[in-house]
Amino acid sequence: MNPQVFREYDIRGVVGRDLDDDFVERLSRAMGVYWSEKGVKRVSIGMDARLSSPRFRDILKHGITMSGIDVYDLGMVPTPVMYFSLFRLDLDGGIQVTG
């Protein structure tokens, strides 16, 4: 795992080199455990139109829901819509997949 992908507010890397299915699966499980310990119950997930986004979204949803967190799938939406969903749906957090 390349530690350089972790930034202050996001995760950035090259798909296939830094970001692959295994990375996303481990990340999703870690996020699920962390959020569960913090009392997070409901999150949203949106994605962009890149080819890898649907696959990464599906892996993230699976790993996070394994921790008992409800994931609201917004489908393909611009990032501001994902942020809007946090307030409109009264959610605890959100993820925008742009990979």
N, CA, C and O of each residue as an XYZ file, in Angstrom:
396
protein
N       0.846     -1.174      0.000
C       0.000      0.000      0.000
C       0.892      1.237      0.000
O       1.798      1.368      0.823
N       0.621      2.127     -0.924
C       1.386      3.353     -1.052
C       0.847      4.395     -0.066
O      -0.276      4.868     -0.238
N       1.618      4.761      0.955
C       1.124      5.730      1.938
C       0.932      7.127      1.350
O       0.260      7.963      1.954
N       1.513      7.386      0.186
C       1.381      8.703     -0.441
C      -0.028      8.980     -0.951
O      -0.346     10.127     -1.265
N      -0.884      7.957     -1.043
C      -2.247      8.175     -1.552
C      -3.133      8.873     -0.531
O      -4.152      9.459     -0.898
N      -2.765      8.820      0.737
C      -3.598      9.411      1.785
C      -3.279     10.888      1.936
O      -2.166     11.263      2.305
N      -4.276     11.725      1.643
C      -4.145     13.173      1.761
C      -4.986     13.640      2.950
O      -5.596     12.830      3.648
N      -5.009     14.932      3.165
C      -5.747     15.456      4.318
C      -7.248     15.163      4.231
O      -7.861     14.765      5.221
N      -7.833     15.358      3.058
C      -9.281     15.187      2.915
C      -9.689     14.167      1.865
O     -10.881     13.996      1.609
N      -8.737     13.492      1.256
C      -9.101     12.538      0.221
C      -7.998     11.510      0.014
O      -6.952     11.549      0.661
N      -8.258     10.610     -0.888
C      -7.300      9.570     -1.260
C      -7.091      9.700     -2.755
O      -8.049      9.657     -3.527
N      -5.844      9.859     -3.165
C      -5.543     10.052     -4.585
C      -4.421      9.118     -5.007
O      -3.415      8.970     -4.314
N      -4.617      8.498     -6.151
C      -3.602      7.613     -6.697
C      -3.980      7.197     -8.101
O      -5.025      7.588     -8.620
N      -3.129      6.411     -8.703
C      -3.349      5.929    -10.062
C      -4.060      4.579     -9.988
O      -3.588      3.652     -9.329
N      -5.202      4.482    -10.672
C      -5.956      3.228    -10.706
C      -5.101      2.159    -11.369
O      -4.513      2.381    -12.427
N      -5.042      1.001    -10.732
C      -4.250     -0.104    -11.254
C      -2.847     -0.154    -10.675
O      -2.216     -1.211    -10.663
N      -2.359      0.973    -10.200
C      -1.049      1.003     -9.558
C      -1.196      1.228     -8.056
O      -0.781      0.390     -7.255
N      -1.780      2.348     -7.679
C      -1.979      2.680     -6.261
C      -3.342      2.220     -5.757
O      -3.487      1.832     -4.598
N      -4.319      2.266     -6.620
C      -5.699      1.958     -6.249
C      -6.184      0.767     -7.063
O      -6.300      0.838     -8.286
N      -6.466     -0.325     -6.364
C      -7.009     -1.511     -7.025
C      -8.086     -2.111     -6.131
O      -8.368     -1.590     -5.052
N      -8.683     -3.202     -6.582
C      -9.787     -3.805     -5.827
C      -9.373     -4.185     -4.409
O     -10.135     -3.975     -3.464
N      -8.183     -4.737     -4.254
C      -7.712     -5.147     -2.928
C      -7.569     -3.938     -2.005
O      -7.981     -3.989     -0.846
N      -6.992     -2.862     -2.510
C      -6.837     -1.641     -1.721
C      -8.201     -1.115     -1.275
O      -8.395     -0.786     -0.104
N      -9.139     -1.038     -2.212
C     -10.464     -0.497     -1.901
C     -11.191     -1.394     -0.904
O     -11.893     -0.896     -0.023
N     -11.032     -2.703     -1.032
C     -11.679     -3.614     -0.082
C     -11.129     -3.418      1.328
O     -11.899     -3.325      2.284
N      -9.813     -3.355      1.466
C      -9.224     -3.153      2.792
C      -9.621     -1.797      3.365
O      -9.909     -1.673      4.556
N      -9.633     -0.791      2.506
C     -10.038      0.547      2.934
C     -11.489      0.549      3.415
O     -11.801      1.136      4.451
N     -12.367     -0.103      2.668
C     -13.788     -0.092      3.035
C     -14.030     -0.790      4.366
O     -14.853     -0.340      5.162
N     -13.333     -1.863      4.607
C     -13.495     -2.565      5.887
C     -12.969     -1.717      7.044
O     -13.578     -1.663      8.112
N     -11.837     -1.057      6.819
C     -11.278     -0.182      7.859
C     -12.213      0.991      8.134
O     -12.430      1.360      9.288
N     -12.768      1.576      7.070
C     -13.704      2.683      7.251
C     -14.936      2.218      8.012
O     -15.419      2.917      8.902
N     -15.440      1.052      7.669
C     -16.619      0.520      8.340
C     -16.392      0.316      9.821
O     -17.237      0.678     10.638
N     -15.256     -0.262     10.172
C     -14.939     -0.488     11.586
C     -14.775      0.851     12.309
O     -15.330      1.047     13.390
N     -14.018      1.763     11.713
C     -13.783      3.069     12.332
C     -15.100      3.815     12.537
O     -15.387      4.303     13.630
N     -15.894      3.896     11.470
C     -17.168      4.608     11.572
C     -18.094      3.958     12.589
O     -18.769      4.647     13.353
N     -18.124      2.643     12.594
C     -18.983      1.930     13.538
C     -18.592      2.263     14.975
O     -19.457      2.479     15.824
N     -17.292      2.303     15.243
C     -16.807      2.657     16.580
C     -17.155      4.095     16.948
O     -17.300      4.415     18.127
N     -17.289      4.962     15.948
C     -17.620      6.374     16.176
C     -19.125      6.620     16.205
O     -19.563      7.756     16.388
N     -19.920      5.565     16.025
C     -21.367      5.721     16.087
C     -22.032      6.117     14.785
O     -23.209      6.478     14.773
N     -21.298      6.057     13.697
C     -21.871      6.383     12.386
C     -22.867      5.290     12.006
O     -22.571      4.101     12.120
N     -24.043      5.704     11.556
C     -25.103      4.750     11.199
C     -25.453      4.767      9.717
O     -25.778      3.730      9.138
N     -25.387      5.973      9.089
C     -25.860      6.102      7.707
C     -24.940      7.020      6.920
O     -24.610      8.119      7.365
N     -24.527      6.554      5.739
C     -23.667      7.348      4.863
C     -24.187      7.254      3.427
O     -24.930      6.336      3.079
N     -23.784      8.215      2.612
C     -24.122      8.160      1.191
C     -22.856      7.905      0.390
O     -21.742      8.157      0.850
N     -23.057      7.399     -0.816
C     -21.938      7.194     -1.719
C     -22.382      7.577     -3.125
O     -23.405      7.110     -3.626
N     -21.590      8.432     -3.741
C     -21.819      8.833     -5.123
C     -20.590      8.496     -5.941
O     -19.547      8.131     -5.399
N     -20.723      8.621     -7.249
C     -19.582      8.306     -8.114
C     -19.629      9.173     -9.363
O     -20.662      9.739     -9.722
N     -18.462      9.258    -10.018
C     -18.385      9.966    -11.288
C     -18.475      8.956    -12.436
O     -18.806      7.791    -12.220
N     -18.179      9.410    -13.647
C     -18.371      8.583    -14.844
C     -17.144      7.773    -15.250
O     -17.148      7.152    -16.313
N     -16.111      7.764    -14.444
C     -14.918      6.989    -14.815
C     -15.219      5.497    -14.804
O     -16.093      5.033    -14.073
N     -14.495      4.767    -15.612
C     -14.768      3.342    -15.796
C     -14.608      2.525    -14.520
O     -15.329      1.545    -14.327
N     -13.689      2.902    -13.653
C     -13.451      2.137    -12.427
C     -14.406      2.516    -11.291
O     -14.474      1.806    -10.288
N     -15.135      3.609    -11.427
C     -15.986      4.087    -10.331
C     -17.075      3.098     -9.913
O     -17.236      2.879     -8.713
N     -17.834      2.485    -10.832
C     -18.868      1.540    -10.376
C     -18.296      0.360     -9.587
O     -18.883     -0.068     -8.593
N     -17.164     -0.158    -10.026
C     -16.547     -1.292     -9.324
C     -16.081     -0.872     -7.933
O     -16.349     -1.568     -6.953
N     -15.387      0.258     -7.842
C     -14.926      0.737     -6.543
C     -16.113      1.058     -5.632
O     -16.062      0.773     -4.435
N     -17.173      1.642     -6.175
C     -18.374      1.934     -5.389
C     -18.953      0.657     -4.794
O     -19.294      0.612     -3.612
N     -19.061     -0.377     -5.620
C     -19.631     -1.642     -5.145
C     -18.791     -2.263     -4.035
O     -19.332     -2.788     -3.061
N     -17.475     -2.205     -4.179
C     -16.585     -2.759     -3.153
C     -16.716     -1.959     -1.859
O     -16.794     -2.537     -0.775
N     -16.739     -0.639     -1.969
C     -16.898      0.212     -0.787
C     -18.218     -0.067     -0.075
O     -18.248     -0.213      1.147
N     -19.301     -0.142     -0.834
C     -20.615     -0.423     -0.233
C     -20.594     -1.733      0.538
O     -21.084     -1.805      1.665
N     -20.031     -2.757     -0.063
C     -20.006     -4.068      0.582
C     -19.216     -4.026      1.893
O     -19.700     -4.483      2.928
N     -18.012     -3.482      1.846
C     -17.167     -3.447      3.039
C     -17.758     -2.629      4.167
O     -17.655     -3.004      5.335
N     -18.377     -1.511      3.820
C     -18.953     -0.637      4.840
C     -20.209     -1.263      5.440
O     -20.405     -1.209      6.654
N     -21.054     -1.849      4.612
C     -22.279     -2.458      5.141
C     -21.982     -3.676      6.005
O     -22.795     -4.038      6.856
N     -20.838     -4.312      5.805
C     -20.461     -5.441      6.656
C     -20.299     -5.009      8.113
O     -20.365     -5.840      9.019
N     -20.087     -3.711      8.338
C     -19.956     -3.186      9.699
C     -21.288     -2.715     10.261
O     -21.334     -2.132     11.344
N     -22.366     -2.963      9.538
C     -23.688     -2.588     10.025
C     -24.107     -1.171      9.703
O     -25.087     -0.674     10.256
N     -23.382     -0.517      8.819
C     -23.697      0.858      8.438
C     -24.559      0.833      7.180
O     -24.261      0.105      6.233
N     -25.622      1.626      7.171
C     -26.477      1.744      5.991
C     -25.813      2.668      4.978
O     -25.368      3.763      5.322
N     -25.749      2.219      3.730
C     -25.141      3.009      2.658
C     -26.228      3.384      1.655
O     -26.892      2.510      1.098
N     -26.405      4.667      1.429
C     -27.354      5.181      0.451
C     -26.604      5.438     -0.849
O     -25.764      6.334     -0.923
N     -26.911      4.651     -1.868
C     -26.239      4.739     -3.160
C     -26.917      5.816     -3.997
O     -28.074      5.669     -4.391
N     -26.197      6.892     -4.266
C     -26.735      8.006     -5.036
C     -26.563      7.816     -6.533
O     -27.131      8.569     -7.324
N     -25.785      6.816     -6.929
C     -25.512      6.614     -8.350
C     -24.488      7.615     -8.849
O     -23.640      8.085     -8.091
N     -24.575      7.939    -10.142
C     -23.636      8.869    -10.749
C     -24.130     10.295    -10.521
O     -25.130     10.722    -11.098
N     -23.412     11.017     -9.673
C     -23.807     12.382     -9.318
C     -22.558     13.256     -9.199
O     -21.472     12.748     -8.919
N     -22.706     14.571     -9.410
C     -21.594     15.483     -9.141
C     -21.312     15.525     -7.634
O     -22.208     15.284     -6.825
N     -20.094     15.825     -7.272
C     -19.698     15.861     -5.865
C     -20.603     16.748     -5.011
O     -20.940     16.352     -3.895
N     -21.013     17.934     -5.482
C     -21.900     18.746     -4.634
C     -23.222     18.050     -4.279
O     -23.790     18.315     -3.220
N     -23.709     17.173     -5.143
C     -24.945     16.442     -4.837
C     -24.714     15.477     -3.680
O     -25.581     15.309     -2.822
N     -23.547     14.846     -3.658
C     -23.237     13.954     -2.535
C     -23.219     14.761     -1.237
O     -23.781     14.327     -0.232
N     -22.574     15.935     -1.253
C     -22.560     16.774     -0.050
C     -23.981     17.199      0.339
O     -24.323     17.193      1.522
N     -24.799     17.563     -0.632
C     -26.184     17.954     -0.369
C     -26.950     16.816      0.301
O     -27.779     17.051      1.180
N     -26.667     15.576     -0.121
C     -27.373     14.420      0.446
C     -27.133     14.284      1.946
O     -27.999     13.791      2.669
N     -25.970     14.715      2.417
C     -25.671     14.612      3.844
C     -26.677     15.401      4.672
O     -27.112     14.951      5.732
N     -27.037     16.568      4.185
C     -27.955     17.435      4.913
C     -29.412     17.087      4.611
O     -30.249     17.054      5.513
N     -29.704     16.833      3.356
C     -31.087     16.536      2.960
C     -31.589     15.226      3.570
O     -32.747     15.128      3.975
N     -30.708     14.216      3.633
C     -31.088     12.904      4.160
C     -30.668     12.710      5.615
O     -30.890     11.647      6.195
N     -30.055     13.752      6.205
C     -29.595     13.708      7.595
C     -28.669     12.509      7.830
O     -28.910     11.680      8.708
N     -27.609     12.441      7.027
C     -26.657     11.336      7.093
C     -25.450     11.714      7.938
O     -25.209     12.887      8.224
N     -24.700     10.696      8.328
C     -23.519     10.900      9.168
C     -22.243     11.137      8.369
O     -21.257     11.627      8.918
N     -22.244     10.801      7.093
C     -21.049     10.969      6.283
C     -21.311     10.584      4.845
O     -22.393     10.115      4.493
N     -20.291     10.793      4.016
C     -20.448     10.470      2.605
C     -19.122     10.223      1.926
O     -18.066     10.636      2.405
N     -19.199      9.540      0.800
C     -18.027      9.213     -0.012
C     -18.354      9.557     -1.455
O     -19.445      9.250     -1.936
N     -17.423     10.188     -2.143
C     -17.562     10.417     -3.577
C     -16.426      9.674     -4.270
O     -15.256     10.008     -4.085
N     -16.771      8.675     -5.063
C     -15.782      7.883     -5.800
C     -15.508      8.597     -7.113
O     -16.411      8.798     -7.925
N     -14.258      8.975     -7.311
C     -13.867      9.666     -8.543
C     -12.657      8.973     -9.145
O     -11.672      9.626     -9.490
N     -12.724      7.672     -9.272
C     -11.581      6.906     -9.758
C     -11.949      6.084    -10.899
O     -11.107      5.368    -11.441
